[in-house]
Amino acid sequence: MGHWEQKKIGDFLTLEYGKPLEKSLRKAGGAYPVYGANGVKDWSDEFYYDKQTVIIGRKGSAGEITLSEEKFWPLDVTYFVRFDETEYDLKFVYFLLSQLDIPSLATGVKPGINRNNVYEITVSCPPINEQKRIVNILDQAFADIEKARANAEQNLKNARELFEVICSRCLTSVVRVGLVRG
């Protein structure tokens, strides 16, 4: 484990403004996702940025965090994150930003995030090898949680089916008893 440094967000990443995309360039079944403030809003055969990164809602769903695809178009209601990939792991940056309650920084009638306010947040940053180790632990934990959730849903489905079979058999028995006595 290496030395963790206290840094301001603005010391190691930049929030770049997304860009409007004409409606005529949007199409269902397009090759690349078009991100709005809270995730994929549309598709297009055009892309604006060609690396996977983090999208942050700037207006509307301000502060919402999304992990992007390899190539994508960030709309003007978003920021997309740039950082030195030799010093910072993408998923570590994603998990870090997800824990900062960025939506609480939104202000205005149509809530918006000022990137300078995000830049001022101080966080602890480990060296990249430690970031990767943390990401591996979190990925495994989330995979285990998903597996447990899927198992719980299957168990609930099985219990409902068993209940229906038992109720059906009980009803059939009651009807038979009623016919025999009647």
C-alpha positions as CSV (number, residue, x, y, z in Angstrom):
1,M,0.0,0.0,0.0
2,G,1.4,3.3,-1.1
3,H,1.0,6.8,0.3
4,W,-2.4,8.4,-0.2
5,E,-2.3,12.1,-1.1
6,Q,-4.9,14.7,-0.3
7,K,-5.8,16.5,-3.5
8,K,-8.5,18.7,-4.9
9,I,-10.5,17.2,-7.7
10,G,-9.3,20.0,-10.0
11,D,-5.7,19.0,-9.5
12,F,-6.1,15.7,-11.3
13,L,-9.1,15.9,-13.6
14,T,-11.0,18.3,-15.8
15,L,-14.7,18.4,-16.5
16,E,-15.2,19.2,-20.2
17,Y,-18.4,20.6,-21.5
18,G,-20.6,18.3,-23.7
19,K,-21.8,19.6,-27.0
20,P,-25.3,19.9,-28.6
21,L,-26.1,17.3,-31.3
22,E,-28.6,18.1,-34.1
23,K,-31.7,16.1,-34.0
24,S,-31.0,15.1,-37.7
25,L,-27.8,13.3,-36.4
26,R,-29.7,11.2,-33.8
27,K,-31.1,7.9,-34.8
28,A,-32.4,4.7,-33.3
29,G,-29.8,2.0,-33.8
30,G,-27.0,4.4,-34.2
31,A,-23.4,3.2,-33.5
32,Y,-22.7,5.4,-30.5
33,P,-24.6,6.4,-27.4
34,V,-25.6,10.0,-26.9
35,Y,-25.4,10.8,-23.2
36,G,-27.7,13.2,-21.4
37,A,-27.5,14.3,-17.8
38,N,-28.7,10.9,-16.5
39,G,-27.5,8.3,-19.0
40,V,-28.0,7.3,-22.6
41,K,-30.6,9.6,-24.2
42,D,-30.2,8.7,-27.8
43,W,-28.0,7.1,-30.4
44,S,-26.0,8.5,-33.4
45,D,-23.5,7.4,-36.0
46,E,-21.4,10.4,-34.8
47,F,-19.2,10.5,-31.8
48,Y,-17.5,13.4,-30.0
49,Y,-15.1,11.7,-27.7
50,D,-13.3,8.4,-28.4
51,K,-12.4,7.1,-24.9
52,Q,-14.4,5.5,-22.1
53,T,-14.7,8.0,-19.3
54,V,-17.2,9.3,-16.7
55,I,-20.1,11.5,-17.6
56,I,-21.5,13.9,-15.0
57,G,-24.9,15.5,-15.4
58,R,-24.4,19.3,-15.6
59,K,-28.1,20.5,-16.0
60,G,-31.4,18.9,-15.1
61,S,-30.2,15.7,-13.5
62,A,-27.2,17.6,-12.2
63,G,-24.5,15.5,-10.6
64,E,-25.7,12.1,-11.9
65,I,-22.7,9.9,-12.7
66,T,-22.5,7.5,-15.6
67,L,-19.6,5.3,-16.9
68,S,-19.5,5.9,-20.7
69,E,-18.8,3.6,-23.7
70,E,-15.6,3.8,-25.7
71,K,-16.9,6.3,-28.2
72,F,-19.9,8.5,-27.4
73,W,-21.5,11.9,-27.7
74,P,-21.9,14.0,-24.5
75,L,-24.8,16.4,-24.9
76,D,-24.4,20.0,-23.7
77,V,-26.2,19.2,-20.4
78,T,-23.2,17.1,-19.3
79,Y,-19.6,17.2,-18.4
80,F,-17.2,14.5,-19.4
81,V,-14.1,13.8,-17.4
82,R,-10.5,13.9,-18.6
83,F,-7.5,12.7,-16.5
84,D,-4.1,11.2,-16.8
85,E,-4.7,7.5,-17.3
86,T,-1.2,6.6,-16.2
87,E,-1.9,8.0,-12.8
88,Y,-5.6,7.3,-12.3
89,D,-7.7,4.2,-13.0
90,L,-11.0,5.0,-14.8
91,K,-13.2,2.9,-12.5
92,F,-11.5,4.3,-9.4
93,V,-12.4,7.8,-10.7
94,Y,-15.9,6.6,-11.4
95,F,-16.3,5.1,-7.9
96,L,-14.7,8.2,-6.3
97,L,-17.0,10.6,-8.1
98,S,-20.0,8.5,-7.3
99,Q,-19.3,8.9,-3.6
100,L,-19.0,12.6,-3.5
101,D,-22.8,13.6,-3.5
102,I,-22.2,15.9,-6.4
103,P,-26.0,16.4,-6.9
104,S,-25.9,18.5,-3.6
105,L,-23.8,21.1,-5.5
106,A,-26.7,21.9,-7.9
107,T,-28.1,25.3,-7.7
108,G,-30.7,27.4,-9.7
109,V,-34.2,27.0,-11.0
110,K,-33.1,24.4,-13.4
111,P,-30.5,22.7,-11.2
112,G,-27.0,23.0,-12.5
113,I,-23.5,22.1,-11.4
114,N,-20.6,24.6,-11.6
115,R,-17.5,22.7,-12.3
116,N,-15.4,25.0,-10.2
117,N,-17.3,23.8,-7.2
118,V,-16.5,20.2,-8.0
119,Y,-12.8,21.2,-8.5
120,E,-12.6,22.5,-4.9
121,I,-13.6,19.1,-3.3
122,T,-10.7,17.5,-1.5
123,V,-10.3,13.8,-1.7
124,S,-7.7,11.1,-0.7
125,C,-6.0,9.5,-3.7
126,P,-3.9,6.4,-3.5
127,P,-1.2,5.4,-6.1
128,I,-2.6,3.7,-9.2
129,N,-1.7,0.2,-8.2
130,E,-3.8,0.7,-5.0
131,Q,-6.6,2.2,-7.1
132,K,-6.6,-1.0,-9.2
133,R,-6.7,-3.2,-6.1
134,I,-9.6,-1.2,-4.7
135,V,-11.5,-1.4,-8.0
136,N,-11.0,-5.2,-8.1
137,I,-12.4,-5.5,-4.6
138,L,-15.4,-3.3,-5.4
139,D,-16.0,-5.1,-8.7
140,Q,-16.1,-8.5,-6.9
141,A,-18.3,-7.1,-4.1
142,F,-20.8,-5.7,-6.7
143,A,-20.7,-9.0,-8.6
144,D,-21.5,-10.9,-5.4
145,I,-24.3,-8.5,-4.6
146,E,-25.8,-9.0,-8.0
147,K,-25.5,-12.8,-7.7
148,A,-27.2,-12.6,-4.3
149,R,-30.0,-10.4,-5.7
150,A,-30.6,-12.8,-8.6
151,N,-30.7,-15.8,-6.2
152,A,-33.2,-14.0,-4.0
153,E,-35.4,-13.2,-6.9
154,Q,-35.3,-16.9,-8.1
155,N,-36.0,-18.1,-4.6
156,L,-39.0,-15.7,-4.4
157,K,-40.3,-17.0,-7.8
158,N,-39.9,-20.6,-6.7
159,A,-41.7,-19.9,-3.4
160,R,-44.6,-18.3,-5.3
161,E,-44.8,-21.2,-7.7
162,L,-44.8,-23.7,-4.8
163,F,-47.5,-21.6,-3.0
164,E,-49.7,-21.7,-6.2
165,V,-49.2,-25.5,-6.5
166,I,-50.1,-26.1,-2.9
167,C,-53.2,-23.8,-3.1
168,S,-54.3,-25.5,-6.3
169,R,-54.0,-29.0,-4.7
170,C,-55.8,-27.8,-1.5
171,L,-58.6,-26.3,-3.7
172,T,-58.9,-29.5,-5.7
173,S,-59.1,-31.5,-2.4
174,V,-61.8,-29.3,-1.0
175,V,-63.8,-29.6,-4.2
176,R,-63.4,-33.4,-4.2
177,V,-64.5,-33.6,-0.5
178,G,-67.4,-31.4,-1.3
179,L,-68.5,-33.6,-4.2
180,V,-68.1,-36.8,-2.1
181,R,-70.2,-35.4,0.7
182,G,-72.7,-33.8,-1.6
